[in-house]
Amino acid sequence: MKISTKGRYGLTIMMELAAKFGEGPTSLKSIAEKNQLSEHYLEQLIAPLRNAGLVKSIRGAYGGYILSRDPASITAGDVIRVLEGPISPVDFTEEDDPAKRDLWLRIRDSIAEVLDSTTLDYLINFHEQSAADNYMFYI
């Protein structure tokens, strides 16, 4: 399964809003500038996120967008499904033999499990472990 720019940029929007959660609205312009993305494209992506109830818009001079709920309760799967549609590595057909169909289902379920267990809160607080932390040296 390949995630398109819709899903990737949508997740960027949601992570930026999660990072500012509780601080008031964030403008798409500021998100676009910070991440060097097209503001016009972000405007197209925010509408389905708003319609799905993941974000709320705030009007006015100091308006923008806020998450509709806590970042710990919104998953990457929520965002990807809104923007990309159902998670499926292949289109299933009745012609597939049972072994291949089982493989496709297990792949789909594994992808869904990772996306659904990864919250926005986890993503914004992620700290990469350096390679040096993974090795122990003996002298």
C-alpha positions as CSV (number, residue, x, y, z in Angstrom):
1,M,0.0,0.0,0.0
2,K,1.4,3.4,-1.0
3,I,0.3,6.5,0.9
4,S,-0.2,9.5,-1.5
5,T,0.7,13.1,-0.8
6,K,-2.9,13.5,0.4
7,G,-2.3,11.2,3.3
8,R,1.2,12.4,4.0
9,Y,0.3,16.1,4.0
10,G,-2.9,15.4,5.9
11,L,-1.0,13.7,8.6
12,T,1.4,16.7,8.6
13,I,-1.6,19.1,9.2
14,M,-2.9,16.9,12.0
15,M,0.5,16.7,13.7
16,E,0.9,20.5,13.5
17,L,-2.5,20.9,15.1
18,A,-1.7,18.3,17.7
19,A,1.5,20.1,18.6
20,K,-0.5,23.3,19.3
21,F,-3.5,21.5,21.0
22,G,-4.9,23.7,23.7
23,E,-3.2,26.8,22.5
24,G,-5.9,28.1,20.1
25,P,-6.4,27.9,16.4
26,T,-3.5,27.5,13.9
27,S,-3.7,28.9,10.4
28,L,-3.1,26.7,7.3
29,K,-0.8,29.5,6.1
30,S,1.5,29.0,9.1
31,I,1.5,25.2,8.6
32,A,2.2,25.6,4.8
33,E,5.1,28.0,5.5
34,K,6.7,25.9,8.2
35,N,6.5,22.7,6.1
36,Q,7.1,24.3,2.7
37,L,3.8,23.0,1.3
38,S,1.2,24.6,-0.9
39,E,-1.4,26.4,1.2
40,H,-4.0,25.9,-1.6
41,Y,-3.4,22.1,-1.4
42,L,-3.8,22.1,2.4
43,E,-7.1,23.9,2.0
44,Q,-8.3,21.0,-0.2
45,L,-7.2,18.5,2.5
46,I,-8.7,20.2,5.5
47,A,-12.3,20.0,4.2
48,P,-12.6,16.2,4.4
49,L,-10.9,16.3,7.8
50,R,-13.4,18.8,9.1
51,N,-16.3,16.9,7.5
52,A,-15.1,13.7,9.3
53,G,-15.1,15.6,12.6
54,L,-11.4,15.4,13.2
55,V,-10.8,19.2,13.1
56,K,-12.9,22.3,13.8
57,S,-12.6,25.6,12.1
58,I,-12.5,28.9,14.0
59,R,-13.5,32.0,12.1
60,G,-12.1,35.5,12.5
61,A,-8.9,37.5,12.4
62,Y,-7.2,35.1,14.7
63,G,-9.0,32.0,13.4
64,G,-7.7,28.8,11.9
65,Y,-8.1,25.2,12.8
66,I,-8.0,23.1,16.0
67,L,-8.3,19.4,16.7
68,S,-11.8,18.4,17.7
69,R,-10.5,16.1,20.4
70,D,-7.3,15.2,22.3
71,P,-4.3,14.1,20.1
72,A,-4.1,10.8,22.1
73,S,-7.5,9.8,20.8
74,I,-6.9,10.5,17.1
75,T,-4.9,7.8,15.2
76,A,-3.0,7.9,12.0
77,G,-5.6,5.4,10.8
78,D,-8.4,7.9,11.3
79,V,-6.5,10.4,9.2
80,I,-5.4,8.1,6.4
81,R,-8.9,6.5,6.0
82,V,-10.5,9.9,5.6
83,L,-8.0,11.1,3.0
84,E,-7.0,7.8,1.2
85,G,-10.1,5.6,1.7
86,P,-10.2,2.0,2.9
87,I,-6.9,0.3,3.7
88,S,-6.3,-2.5,1.3
89,P,-3.0,-3.5,-0.5
90,V,-4.9,-5.2,-3.4
91,D,-8.4,-5.4,-4.8
92,F,-9.9,-8.7,-3.7
93,T,-11.5,-10.9,-6.3
94,E,-13.4,-14.2,-6.0
95,E,-10.8,-15.6,-8.4
96,D,-8.0,-15.4,-5.9
97,D,-7.2,-18.7,-4.3
98,P,-7.7,-19.0,-0.6
99,A,-4.0,-18.9,0.3
100,K,-3.5,-15.6,-1.6
101,R,-6.7,-14.1,-0.2
102,D,-5.5,-15.0,3.3
103,L,-2.1,-13.3,2.6
104,W,-3.8,-10.1,1.4
105,L,-6.1,-10.0,4.4
106,R,-3.1,-10.5,6.8
107,I,-1.2,-7.7,5.1
108,R,-4.3,-5.4,5.3
109,D,-4.8,-6.2,9.0
110,S,-1.2,-5.6,9.9
111,I,-1.2,-2.2,8.2
112,A,-4.5,-1.3,9.9
113,E,-3.1,-2.4,13.3
114,V,0.0,-0.2,13.0
115,L,-2.1,2.8,11.8
116,D,-4.8,2.3,14.4
117,S,-2.3,2.0,17.3
118,T,-0.3,5.1,16.3
119,T,-1.8,8.3,17.8
120,L,-1.1,11.9,17.0
121,D,0.2,12.2,20.5
122,Y,2.8,9.5,19.9
123,L,3.9,11.0,16.6
124,I,4.5,14.5,18.0
125,N,6.4,13.1,20.9
126,F,8.4,10.6,18.9
127,H,12.1,10.6,19.7
128,E,14.3,8.7,17.3
129,Q,16.7,6.3,19.0
130,S,20.2,6.9,17.8
131,A,22.2,4.0,16.3
132,A,24.7,4.2,19.1
133,D,22.0,3.4,21.6
134,N,21.4,0.0,19.9
135,Y,24.9,-1.4,20.4
136,M,26.9,-2.4,23.4
137,F,30.6,-2.4,23.1
138,Y,32.9,-4.6,25.2
139,I,36.6,-3.9,25.7
